[in-house]
Amino acid sequence: MSEYLYYRQQPPDGWIVKDERGKVYQIDHGKKRWIVNPIAYHSLYRGNPGDALFFPGLSNVADGPVIGDGTGLFRTTATGGKVFWLDKEDGVTTFKRWITSPEAMDRYHFTWDRIPTLPGNFADIPDGSPISV
């Protein structure tokens, strides 16, 4: 019975989940975004990909753009210490997505350990949708 409920439910944004084959995804905007390799995973998230929650109904969740190489978290000298996710949110264009609070960092399982401060010109990257709780 409880497994049946998983097939009918949508995992919340921010969850790190895996399918029956072990592929790991981030739920974002109600879609599953495949995290293509351990390098991409460890540039954003704490823990290990193998720790992702198995979600039986994941095949019923729409695919979103992949999370691949070149992604990461950063601050800039020009944005007052705000933390951003460098993300191809639409699958094509690179955006900076403001992570609005420590609670949002935790909900998305982002790591606090690898957030470099980059030059101010990174502030000129177009804004994507913010990450919030």
VENRANOR-V940554 format. One line per field, one symbol per residue. ss: DSSP state (H for helix, E for strand, L for the rest). phi: phi as a letter, one per 20 degrees, with the letter a starting at -180 (. if undefined). Layout:
ss: ???
phi: ???
//
This chain:
ss: LHHHHHHHLLLLLLLEEELLLLLEEEEELLEEEEELLHHHHHHHELLLHHHLEELHHHHHLLELLLELLLLEEEEELLLLLLEEEEELLLLLLLEEEEELLHHHHHHLLELLLLLEEELHHHHHLLELLLELL
phi: .ffgfgfdddffgofdccefenfdcdeblmcedfefafffgffddemcgfefffcgeffeeffdffdcgnerdaccfecmnfdcdebegenceecddfefagffgffemfeeeccfedggfffefgfdffebe
//
